[in-house]
């Protein structure tokens, strides 16, 4: 897995080096649309190039943020249309029933804005938060507003790391990777507990 990530990262750096802001935008948009391109590489490297005068710092931040918004909208619309329909029709086969979707709708109605805002600042979560937001039929205006507001400080931080560290912009990447693995582990535990709980409930009703 590490080798694959390194290969993707090297390719992404080459794209940015050759295409400039277009590369930053396209790669950041793909990352927000659930394509595994690490923003922890794309944006700090772009910040490093800003330190050498090739890019403007704020241009990097806003290019990445607008790209995150564009990619997130794609995933949001998939969740709102196809994702919702698939779960309503076939969700029972993975222990997701209508009452679970209704619970998700109520939860996003109360906490969706905060979930999207803070979720945009967490590795892994930031990529996939758009999907459940769409499935829960979150307000599109709220989704776009809080996605932009959440992505802005994240990209500012990453670009600033690249700007300040210069040639050493990669020094924090291993720590971001460990954080990614930790978050994936936590999500996996929750999924296992969810399946276990619903399996027991289904077993008792039969």
MDAnalysis code that builds the backbone (N, CA, C; Angstrom):
import MDAnalysis as mda
import numpy as np

u = mda.Universe.empty(618, n_residues=206, atom_resindex=np.repeat(np.arange(206), 3), trajectory=True)
u.add_TopologyAttr("name", ["N", "CA", "C"] * 206)
u.add_TopologyAttr("resid", np.arange(1, 207))
u.add_TopologyAttr("resname", ["UNK", "UNK", "UNK", "UNK", "UNK", "UNK", "UNK", "UNK", "UNK", "UNK", "UNK", "UNK", "UNK", "UNK", "UNK", "UNK", "UNK", "UNK", "UNK", "UNK", "UNK", "UNK", "UNK", "UNK", "UNK", "UNK", "UNK", "UNK", "UNK", "UNK", "UNK", "UNK", "UNK", "UNK", "UNK", "UNK", "UNK", "UNK", "UNK", "UNK", "UNK", "UNK", "UNK", "UNK", "UNK", "UNK", "UNK", "UNK", "UNK", "UNK", "UNK", "UNK", "UNK", "UNK", "UNK", "UNK", "UNK", "UNK", "UNK", "UNK", "UNK", "UNK", "UNK", "UNK", "UNK", "UNK", "UNK", "UNK", "UNK", "UNK", "UNK", "UNK", "UNK", "UNK", "UNK", "UNK", "UNK", "UNK", "UNK", "UNK", "UNK", "UNK", "UNK", "UNK", "UNK", "UNK", "UNK", "UNK", "UNK", "UNK", "UNK", "UNK", "UNK", "UNK", "UNK", "UNK", "UNK", "UNK", "UNK", "UNK", "UNK", "UNK", "UNK", "UNK", "UNK", "UNK", "UNK", "UNK", "UNK", "UNK", "UNK", "UNK", "UNK", "UNK", "UNK", "UNK", "UNK", "UNK", "UNK", "UNK", "UNK", "UNK", "UNK", "UNK", "UNK", "UNK", "UNK", "UNK", "UNK", "UNK", "UNK", "UNK", "UNK", "UNK", "UNK", "UNK", "UNK", "UNK", "UNK", "UNK", "UNK", "UNK", "UNK", "UNK", "UNK", "UNK", "UNK", "UNK", "UNK", "UNK", "UNK", "UNK", "UNK", "UNK", "UNK", "UNK", "UNK", "UNK", "UNK", "UNK", "UNK", "UNK", "UNK", "UNK", "UNK", "UNK", "UNK", "UNK", "UNK", "UNK", "UNK", "UNK", "UNK", "UNK", "UNK", "UNK", "UNK", "UNK", "UNK", "UNK", "UNK", "UNK", "UNK", "UNK", "UNK", "UNK", "UNK", "UNK", "UNK", "UNK", "UNK", "UNK", "UNK", "UNK", "UNK", "UNK", "UNK", "UNK", "UNK", "UNK", "UNK", "UNK", "UNK", "UNK", "UNK", "UNK"])
u.atoms.positions = np.array([
    [0.822, -1.204, 0.000],
    [0.000, 0.000, 0.000],
    [0.866, 1.268, 0.000],
    [1.924, 1.266, 0.827],
    [2.831, 2.417, 0.889],
    [3.497, 2.665, -0.464],
    [3.867, 1.588, -1.151],
    [4.503, 1.719, -2.463],
    [3.549, 2.344, -3.475],
    [2.269, 1.954, -3.399],
    [1.266, 2.500, -4.316],
    [1.076, 3.993, -4.057],
    [0.976, 4.359, -2.769],
    [0.820, 5.767, -2.408],
    [2.012, 6.587, -2.875],
    [3.212, 6.036, -2.720],
    [4.425, 6.735, -3.166],
    [4.423, 6.937, -4.670],
    [3.960, 5.922, -5.394],
    [3.893, 6.007, -6.855],
    [2.901, 7.075, -7.289],
    [1.725, 7.083, -6.648],
    [0.709, 8.089, -6.962],
    [1.223, 9.488, -6.625],
    [1.906, 9.600, -5.481],
    [2.434, 10.892, -5.057],
    [3.470, 11.424, -6.043],
    [4.363, 10.555, -6.504],
    [5.387, 10.960, -7.471],
    [4.748, 11.429, -8.769],
    [3.727, 10.695, -9.206],
    [3.008, 11.089, -10.427],
    [2.340, 12.446, -10.243],
    [1.700, 12.651, -9.074],
    [1.009, 13.907, -8.799],
    [1.978, 15.082, -8.805],
    [3.162, 14.897, -8.220],
    [4.154, 15.970, -8.196],
    [4.599, 16.337, -9.609],
    [4.722, 15.317, -10.461],
    [5.091, 15.570, -11.848],
    [4.024, 16.353, -12.583],
    [2.767, 16.044, -12.302],
    [1.649, 16.752, -12.928],
    [1.664, 18.226, -12.526],
    [1.858, 18.494, -11.244],
    [1.884, 19.878, -10.757],
    [3.061, 20.633, -11.367],
    [4.206, 19.972, -11.424],
    [5.410, 20.606, -11.952],
    [5.231, 21.014, -13.414],
    [4.458, 20.221, -14.163],
    [4.287, 20.476, -15.600],
    [3.094, 21.383, -15.908],
    [2.038, 21.292, -15.120],
    [0.791, 21.994, -15.476],
    [0.425, 23.142, -14.546],
    [1.164, 23.329, -13.459],
    [0.924, 24.472, -12.586],
    [-0.406, 24.423, -11.854],
    [-1.103, 25.582, -11.847],
    [-2.363, 25.691, -11.099],
    [-3.415, 24.709, -11.599],
    [-3.405, 24.438, -12.886],
    [-4.370, 23.469, -13.441],
    [-4.171, 22.111, -12.780],
    [-2.923, 21.723, -12.617],
    [-2.631, 20.448, -11.976],
    [-3.094, 20.423, -10.527],
    [-2.850, 21.536, -9.801],
    [-3.307, 21.622, -8.407],
    [-4.815, 21.447, -8.347],
    [-5.523, 22.141, -9.229],
    [-6.986, 22.094, -9.227],
    [-7.498, 20.700, -9.555],
    [-6.997, 20.126, -10.629],
    [-7.483, 18.817, -11.070],
    [-7.199, 17.731, -10.028],
    [-5.990, 17.712, -9.492],
    [-5.622, 16.693, -8.508],
    [-6.416, 16.848, -7.218],
    [-6.599, 18.083, -6.771],
    [-7.369, 18.330, -5.548],
    [-8.840, 17.983, -5.753],
    [-9.355, 18.241, -6.950],
    [-10.739, 17.894, -7.245],
    [-10.928, 16.382, -7.249],
    [-9.996, 15.657, -7.866],
    [-10.085, 14.197, -7.902],
    [-10.012, 13.611, -6.495],
    [-9.153, 14.196, -5.657],
    [-9.032, 13.706, -4.280],
    [-10.350, 13.850, -3.536],
    [-11.064, 14.953, -3.748],
    [-12.346, 15.179, -3.076],
    [-13.469, 14.360, -3.685],
    [-13.223, 13.798, -4.865],
    [-14.207, 12.919, -5.498],
    [-13.862, 11.455, -5.237],
    [-13.060, 11.212, -4.190],
    [-12.724, 9.861, -3.701],
    [-11.694, 9.133, -4.549],
    [-10.912, 9.864, -5.354],
    [-9.781, 9.265, -6.057],
    [-8.565, 9.401, -5.131],
    [-7.847, 8.303, -4.852],
    [-6.785, 8.338, -3.831],
    [-5.529, 9.116, -4.229],
    [-5.675, 10.452, -4.226],
    [-4.534, 11.339, -4.473],
    [-4.347, 12.173, -3.207],
    [-3.292, 11.956, -2.449],
    [-3.154, 12.596, -1.124],
    [-2.941, 14.100, -1.182],
    [-3.870, 14.844, -0.578],
    [-3.709, 16.299, -0.505],
    [-2.520, 16.662, 0.369],
    [-2.122, 15.728, 1.263],
    [-0.969, 15.968, 2.134],
    [0.340, 16.020, 1.353],
    [0.279, 15.642, 0.079],
    [1.435, 15.748, -0.817],
    [1.232, 16.901, -1.797],
    [0.051, 16.952, -2.400],
    [-0.237, 17.933, -3.449],
    [-0.086, 19.367, -2.944],
    [-0.746, 19.694, -1.839],
    [-0.771, 21.089, -1.382],
    [0.554, 21.534, -0.738],
    [1.181, 20.735, 0.132],
    [2.492, 21.178, 0.650],
    [3.542, 21.368, -0.444],
    [3.547, 20.489, -1.448],
    [4.491, 20.646, -2.548],
    [4.222, 21.950, -3.298],
    [2.939, 22.258, -3.475],
    [2.575, 23.515, -4.138],
    [2.983, 24.702, -3.281],
    [2.854, 24.552, -1.942],
    [3.302, 25.605, -1.040],
    [4.807, 25.796, -1.121],
    [5.536, 24.694, -1.270],
    [6.989, 24.763, -1.452],
    [7.334, 25.539, -2.719],
    [6.595, 25.270, -3.799],
    [6.841, 25.995, -5.053],
    [6.496, 27.476, -4.905],
    [5.536, 27.774, -4.014],
    [5.208, 29.180, -3.744],
    [6.370, 29.874, -3.032],
    [7.102, 29.111, -2.207],
    [8.244, 29.698, -1.498],
    [9.360, 30.095, -2.461],
    [9.390, 29.439, -3.611],
    [10.420, 29.762, -4.605],
    [9.938, 30.815, -5.598],
    [8.684, 31.258, -5.424],
    [8.146, 32.291, -6.290],
    [7.437, 31.781, -7.524],
    [7.382, 30.461, -7.697],
    [6.721, 29.926, -8.892],
    [5.207, 30.083, -8.805],
    [4.653, 29.862, -7.608],
    [3.214, 30.019, -7.394],
    [2.985, 31.139, -6.380],
    [1.759, 31.670, -6.397],
    [1.349, 32.575, -5.338],
    [0.750, 31.755, -4.201],
    [1.081, 32.095, -2.960],
    [0.615, 31.306, -1.820],
    [-0.908, 31.229, -1.776],
    [-1.568, 32.380, -1.819],
    [-3.024, 32.376, -1.728],
    [-3.671, 31.783, -2.973],
    [-3.005, 31.881, -4.096],
    [-3.521, 31.238, -5.314],
    [-3.551, 29.722, -5.141],
    [-2.529, 29.183, -4.487],
    [-2.486, 27.736, -4.196],
    [-3.628, 27.360, -3.262],
    [-3.796, 28.143, -2.195],
    [-4.837, 27.843, -1.200],
    [-6.224, 27.846, -1.837],
    [-6.520, 28.875, -2.619],
    [-7.859, 28.981, -3.192],
    [-8.070, 28.006, -4.347],
    [-7.028, 27.712, -5.101],
    [-7.159, 26.718, -6.173],
    [-7.508, 25.360, -5.584],
    [-6.813, 24.971, -4.516],
    [-7.072, 23.685, -3.870],
    [-8.444, 23.674, -3.207],
    [-8.834, 24.784, -2.584],
    [-10.124, 24.854, -1.887],
    [-11.293, 24.792, -2.862],
    [-11.221, 25.545, -3.943],
    [-12.290, 25.504, -4.951],
    [-12.359, 24.131, -5.607],
    [-11.198, 23.501, -5.785],
    [-11.165, 22.153, -6.350],
    [-11.800, 21.148, -5.387],
    [-11.518, 21.296, -4.097],
    [-12.146, 20.438, -3.093],
    [-13.656, 20.570, -3.134],
    [-14.124, 21.797, -3.285],
    [-15.565, 22.041, -3.361],
    [-16.167, 21.361, -4.585],
    [-15.500, 21.497, -5.730],
    [-16.004, 20.891, -6.969],
    [-16.077, 19.365, -6.856],
    [-15.004, 18.753, -6.353],
    [-14.996, 17.301, -6.211],
    [-15.997, 16.820, -5.186],
    [-16.169, 17.578, -4.115],
    [-17.119, 17.203, -3.070],
    [-18.552, 17.262, -3.578],
    [-18.843, 18.232, -4.427],
    [-20.185, 18.346, -4.998],
    [-20.510, 17.112, -5.839],
    [-19.520, 16.629, -6.588],
    [-19.726, 15.416, -7.396],
    [-20.128, 14.251, -6.500],
    [-19.380, 14.042, -5.416],
    [-19.666, 12.933, -4.511],
    [-20.989, 13.153, -3.780],
    [-21.288, 14.392, -3.442],
    [-22.549, 14.726, -2.776],
    [-23.738, 14.370, -3.663],
    [-23.659, 14.734, -4.930],
    [-24.762, 14.454, -5.869],
    [-24.913, 12.960, -6.126],
    [-23.803, 12.245, -6.128],
    [-23.874, 10.783, -6.262],
    [-24.618, 10.193, -5.064],
    [-24.269, 10.669, -3.864],
    [-24.941, 10.195, -2.665],
    [-26.414, 10.550, -2.655],
    [-26.745, 11.758, -3.092],
    [-28.139, 12.219, -3.065],
    [-28.999, 11.445, -4.064],
    [-28.462, 11.090, -5.188],
    [-29.251, 10.403, -6.215],
    [-29.043, 8.893, -6.158],
    [-27.978, 8.433, -6.799],
    [-27.747, 6.983, -6.897],
    [-27.485, 6.308, -5.572],
    [-26.681, 6.940, -4.706],
    [-26.354, 6.330, -3.420],
    [-27.580, 6.120, -2.561],
    [-28.464, 7.094, -2.533],
    [-29.694, 6.999, -1.744],
    [-30.572, 5.870, -2.265],
    [-30.722, 5.812, -3.570],
    [-31.582, 4.789, -4.191],
    [-31.037, 3.387, -3.926],
    [-29.721, 3.231, -4.037],
    [-29.099, 1.921, -3.821],
    [-29.300, 1.451, -2.384],
    [-29.111, 2.352, -1.419],
    [-29.267, 1.961, -0.022],
    [-30.721, 1.663, 0.322],
    [-31.639, 2.420, -0.249],
    [-33.058, 2.168, 0.020],
    [-33.490, 0.818, -0.541],
    [-32.883, 0.440, -1.640],
    [-33.301, -0.809, -2.286],
    [-32.498, -2.017, -1.827],
    [-31.195, -1.837, -1.642],
    [-30.340, -2.989, -1.347],
    [-29.610, -2.886, -0.003],
    [-29.835, -1.809, 0.733],
    [-29.123, -1.613, 1.985],
    [-29.348, -2.717, 3.007],
    [-30.505, -3.355, 2.958],
    [-30.813, -4.416, 3.929],
    [-29.809, -5.562, 3.863],
    [-29.179, -5.728, 2.715],
    [-28.207, -6.817, 2.573],
    [-26.895, -6.513, 3.296],
    [-26.685, -5.256, 3.654],
    [-25.500, -4.885, 4.443],
    [-25.945, -4.256, 5.770],
    [-27.131, -4.664, 6.227],
    [-27.673, -4.260, 7.528],
    [-27.993, -2.769, 7.615],
    [-28.322, -2.152, 6.492],
    [-28.756, -0.755, 6.493],
    [-30.221, -0.728, 6.070],
    [-31.094, -0.345, 6.992],
    [-32.530, -0.338, 6.738],
    [-33.058, 1.097, 6.685],
    [-34.328, 1.227, 6.341],
    [-34.923, 2.556, 6.210],
    [-34.823, 3.340, 7.514],
    [-34.986, 2.658, 8.650],
    [-34.895, 3.370, 9.934],
    [-33.484, 3.938, 10.152],
    [-32.470, 3.236, 9.626],
    [-31.098, 3.746, 9.732],
    [-30.909, 4.992, 8.869],
    [-31.521, 4.960, 7.679],
    [-31.449, 6.130, 6.797],
    [-32.193, 7.306, 7.418],
    [-33.355, 7.017, 8.038],
    [-34.123, 8.080, 8.701],
    [-33.327, 8.675, 9.857],
    [-32.628, 7.803, 10.600],
    [-31.785, 8.279, 11.705],
    [-30.656, 9.163, 11.175],
    [-30.056, 8.740, 10.065],
    [-29.002, 9.533, 9.440],
    [-29.514, 10.886, 8.976],
    [-30.745, 10.904, 8.435],
    [-31.351, 12.168, 7.998],
    [-31.519, 13.117, 9.174],
    [-32.029, 12.581, 10.294],
    [-32.255, 13.426, 11.480],
    [-30.918, 13.916, 12.042],
    [-29.915, 13.033, 12.044],
    [-28.611, 13.404, 12.582],
    [-27.976, 14.511, 11.749],
    [-28.030, 14.368, 10.419],
    [-27.447, 15.390, 9.544],
    [-28.241, 16.686, 9.606],
    [-29.555, 16.568, 9.874],
    [-30.371, 17.774, 10.011],
    [-29.910, 18.603, 11.201],
    [-29.464, 17.926, 12.283],
    [-29.022, 18.612, 13.492],
    [-27.535, 18.969, 13.451],
    [-26.717, 18.021, 13.002],
    [-25.267, 18.176, 13.137],
    [-24.519, 18.181, 11.804],
    [-25.258, 18.158, 10.702],
    [-24.618, 18.031, 9.394],
    [-23.631, 19.141, 9.074],
    [-23.979, 20.376, 9.435],
    [-23.093, 21.504, 9.139],
    [-21.747, 21.346, 9.842],
    [-21.793, 20.979, 11.122],
    [-20.559, 20.785, 11.889],
    [-19.780, 19.585, 11.370],
    [-20.515, 18.508, 11.004],
    [-19.851, 17.301, 10.502],
    [-19.097, 17.588, 9.215],
    [-19.717, 18.334, 8.309],
    [-19.069, 18.674, 7.043],
    [-17.901, 19.628, 7.275],
    [-18.110, 20.633, 8.129],
    [-17.061, 21.628, 8.389],
    [-15.818, 20.983, 9.005],
    [-15.997, 20.259, 10.112],
    [-14.844, 19.660, 10.784],
    [-14.337, 18.423, 10.043],
    [-15.247, 17.731, 9.351],
    [-14.841, 16.562, 8.575],
    [-13.878, 16.911, 7.464],
    [-13.994, 18.138, 6.928],
    [-13.097, 18.569, 5.859],
    [-11.667, 18.753, 6.351],
    [-11.471, 18.768, 7.666],
    [-10.134, 18.965, 8.221],
    [-9.505, 17.665, 8.709],
    [-10.188, 16.551, 8.490],
    [-9.672, 15.259, 8.947],
    [-9.293, 14.393, 7.754],
    [-8.071, 13.874, 7.720],
    [-7.691, 12.955, 6.635],
    [-8.682, 11.800, 6.541],
    [-8.884, 11.279, 5.348],
    [-9.807, 10.186, 5.044],
    [-11.260, 10.665, 5.156],
    [-11.649, 11.147, 6.348],
    [-13.024, 11.618, 6.553],
    [-13.342, 12.733, 5.568],
    [-12.386, 13.630, 5.328],
    [-12.621, 14.793, 4.478],
    [-13.005, 14.394, 3.055],
    [-12.534, 13.249, 2.631],
    [-12.836, 12.794, 1.282],
    [-14.247, 12.224, 1.186],
    [-14.658, 11.463, 2.199],
    [-15.898, 10.707, 2.089],
    [-17.099, 11.322, 2.792],
    [-16.926, 12.419, 3.539],
    [-18.040, 13.026, 4.257],
    [-19.128, 13.499, 3.305],
    [-18.759, 13.799, 2.068],
    [-19.730, 14.286, 1.086],
    [-20.786, 13.238, 0.756],
    [-20.398, 11.977, 0.759],
    [-21.316, 10.905, 0.373],
    [-22.471, 10.758, 1.362],
    [-22.204, 10.581, 2.669],
    [-23.334, 10.499, 3.607],
    [-24.143, 11.785, 3.677],
    [-23.494, 12.941, 3.448],
    [-24.231, 14.207, 3.439],
    [-25.260, 14.207, 2.310],
    [-24.862, 13.683, 1.145],
    [-25.789, 13.587, 0.021],
    [-26.889, 12.570, 0.272],
    [-26.518, 11.418, 0.820],
    [-27.496, 10.370, 1.122],
    [-28.533, 10.874, 2.123],
    [-28.089, 11.691, 3.091],
    [-28.996, 12.225, 4.113],
    [-29.786, 13.441, 3.619],
    [-29.626, 13.781, 2.325],
    [-30.381, 14.891, 1.734],
    [-30.104, 16.225, 2.439],
    [-28.851, 16.432, 2.821],
    [-28.474, 17.699, 3.446],
    [-28.711, 18.847, 2.472],
    [-29.043, 20.009, 3.002],
    [-29.250, 21.194, 2.169],
    [-28.004, 21.449, 1.318],
    [-28.201, 21.616, 0.016],
    [-27.072, 21.819, -0.890],
    [-26.329, 23.117, -0.558],
    [-27.081, 24.169, -0.217],
    [-26.456, 25.449, 0.113],
    [-25.576, 25.321, 1.352],
    [-26.100, 24.638, 2.383],
    [-25.310, 24.443, 3.601],
    [-24.090, 23.582, 3.311],
    [-24.299, 22.543, 2.509],
    [-23.184, 21.645, 2.190],
    [-22.056, 22.395, 1.503],
    [-22.374, 23.180, 0.483],
    [-21.331, 23.895, -0.256],
    [-20.651, 24.947, 0.627],
    [-21.437, 25.634, 1.443],
    [-20.869, 26.677, 2.303],
    [-19.896, 26.090, 3.317],
    [-20.309, 25.035, 4.006],
    [-19.461, 24.474, 5.060],
    [-18.322, 23.623, 4.492],
    [-18.498, 23.101, 3.289],
    [-17.389, 22.415, 2.626],
    [-16.278, 23.408, 2.303],
    [-16.661, 24.542, 1.739],
    [-15.671, 25.576, 1.404],
    [-14.988, 26.099, 2.663],
    [-15.792, 26.395, 3.696],
    [-15.236, 26.955, 4.935],
    [-14.346, 25.953, 5.666],
    [-14.658, 24.654, 5.541],
    [-13.826, 23.635, 6.179],
    [-12.560, 23.339, 5.394],
    [-12.658, 23.378, 4.071],
    [-11.496, 23.073, 3.219],
    [-10.470, 24.202, 3.244],
    [-10.935, 25.430, 3.456],
    [-10.032, 26.585, 3.410],
    [-8.920, 26.518, 4.467],
    [-9.231, 26.320, 5.749],
    [-8.136, 26.245, 6.731],
    [-7.243, 25.016, 6.551],
    [-7.818, 23.913, 6.071],
    [-7.024, 22.711, 5.818],
    [-5.969, 22.992, 4.760],
    [-6.383, 23.589, 3.644],
    [-5.441, 23.878, 2.567],
    [-4.467, 24.987, 2.960],
    [-4.944, 25.928, 3.748],
    [-4.050, 26.984, 4.243],
    [-2.928, 26.373, 5.074],
    [-3.293, 25.427, 5.968],
    [-2.296, 24.788, 6.828],
    [-1.286, 24.002, 6.003],
    [-1.770, 23.217, 5.038],
    [-0.875, 22.397, 4.224],
    [0.047, 23.261, 3.360],
    [-0.531, 24.297, 2.760],
    [0.288, 25.185, 1.925],
    [1.322, 25.925, 2.776],
    [0.931, 26.302, 3.993],
    [1.854, 27.010, 4.888],
    [3.012, 26.098, 5.305],
    [2.707, 24.811, 5.516],
    [3.767, 23.842, 5.835],
    [4.807, 23.805, 4.712],
    [4.319, 23.727, 3.476],
    [5.232, 23.708, 2.333],
    [6.014, 24.996, 2.192],
    [5.331, 26.116, 2.462],
    [5.969, 27.426, 2.336],
    [7.084, 27.605, 3.368],
    [6.811, 27.215, 4.599],
    [7.768, 27.421, 5.698],
    [8.902, 26.396, 5.691],
    [8.582, 25.158, 5.335],
    [9.606, 24.112, 5.392],
    [10.481, 24.062, 4.146],
    [10.012, 24.665, 3.043],
    [10.829, 24.703, 1.832],
    [11.186, 23.318, 1.321],
    [12.491, 23.067, 1.144],
    [12.958, 21.789, 0.622],
    [12.574, 20.610, 1.533],
    [12.262, 20.904, 2.773],
    [11.894, 19.848, 3.731],
    [10.383, 19.668, 3.848],
    [9.642, 20.077, 2.813],
    [8.181, 20.046, 2.869],
    [7.618, 18.644, 3.128],
    [8.380, 17.587, 2.819],
    [7.892, 16.216, 2.976],
    [8.047, 15.681, 4.399],
    [8.662, 16.463, 5.291],
    [9.021, 15.928, 6.600],
    [7.811, 15.466, 7.420],
    [6.657, 16.094, 7.221],
    [5.471, 15.731, 8.000],
    [4.611, 14.658, 7.332],
    [4.951, 14.311, 6.100],
    [4.125, 13.344, 5.371],
    [3.996, 12.000, 6.087],
    [5.077, 11.437, 6.657],
    [4.928, 10.158, 7.380],
    [3.946, 10.247, 8.545],
    [3.888, 11.406, 9.193],
    [2.956, 11.574, 10.317],
    [1.510, 11.636, 9.816],
    [1.314, 12.276, 8.672],
    [-0.016, 12.298, 8.072],
    [-0.446, 10.879, 7.690],
    [0.484, 10.084, 7.185],
    [0.167, 8.702, 6.829],
    [-0.264, 7.907, 8.047],
    [0.443, 8.077, 9.155],
    [0.077, 7.371, 10.382],
    [-1.298, 7.802, 10.866],
    [-1.599, 9.093, 10.732],
    [-2.911, 9.593, 11.113],
    [-3.991, 8.993, 10.228],
    [-3.692, 8.871, 8.928],
    [-4.638, 8.237, 8.007],
    [-4.966, 6.814, 8.447],
    [-3.918, 6.044, 8.755],
    [-4.109, 4.653, 9.175],
    [-4.921, 4.584, 10.469],
    [-4.653, 5.511, 11.396],
    [-5.374, 5.516, 12.664],
    [-6.866, 5.787, 12.445],
    [-7.167, 6.755, 11.573],
    [-8.566, 7.092, 11.303],
    [-9.269, 5.943, 10.592],
    [-8.583, 5.322, 9.630],
    [-9.160, 4.150, 8.947],
    [-9.446, 3.042, 9.952],
    [-8.534, 2.856, 10.905],
    [-8.725, 1.838, 11.934],
    [-9.951, 2.116, 12.783],
    [-10.124, 3.375, 13.190],
    [-11.293, 3.755, 13.999],
    [-12.586, 3.525, 13.218],
    [-12.580, 3.924, 11.941],
    [-13.766, 3.730, 11.101],
    [-14.080, 2.248, 10.950],
    [-13.044, 1.430, 10.760],
    [-13.229, -0.015, 10.610],
    [-13.860, -0.621, 11.864],
    [-13.409, -0.159, 13.037],
    [-13.967, -0.651, 14.310],
    [-15.452, -0.312, 14.402],
    [-15.816, 0.918, 14.044],
    [-17.217, 1.322, 14.089],
    [-18.070, 0.495, 13.124],
    [-17.522, 0.216, 11.946],
    [-18.257, -0.587, 10.972],
    [-18.477, -2.001, 11.504],
    [-17.440, -2.575, 12.088],
    [-17.546, -3.932, 12.656],
    [-18.580, -3.966, 13.782],
    [-18.546, -2.968, 14.664],
    [-19.512, -2.910, 15.766],
    [-20.936, -2.731, 15.243],
    [-21.079, -1.912, 14.193],
    [-22.390, -1.687, 13.595],
    [-22.947, -2.975, 13.014],
    [-22.120, -3.684, 12.242],
    [-22.556, -4.945, 11.621],
    [-22.881, -5.981, 12.690],
    [-22.051, -6.048, 13.707],
    [-22.277, -7.017, 14.786],
    [-23.596, -6.749, 15.496],
    [-23.868, -5.482, 15.804],
    [-25.106, -5.115, 16.485],
    [-26.328, -5.471, 15.647],
    [-26.288, -5.116, 14.350],
    [-27.438, -5.377, 13.489],
    [-27.588, -6.862, 13.181],
    [-26.487, -7.569, 13.148],
    [-26.569, -9.021, 12.920],
    [-27.285, -9.688, 14.093],
    [-26.938, -9.281, 15.311],
    [-27.595, -9.832, 16.489],
    [-29.064, -9.501, 16.518],
    [-29.409, -8.258, 16.130],
    [-30.824, -7.839, 16.102],
    [-31.603, -8.653, 15.087],
    [-30.995, -8.872, 13.897],
    [-31.672, -9.668, 12.871],
    [-31.816, -11.127, 13.297],
    [-30.810, -11.624, 14.007],
    [-30.830, -13.012, 14.469],
    [-31.956, -13.235, 15.490],
    [-32.170, -12.245, 16.379],
    [-33.189, -12.362, 17.399],
    [-34.597, -12.296, 16.838],
    [-34.745, -11.591, 15.694],
    [-36.076, -11.442, 15.108],
    [-36.455, -12.615, 14.215],
    [-35.535, -13.568, 14.035],
    [-35.834, -14.733, 13.190],
    [-35.837, -16.023, 14.012],
])
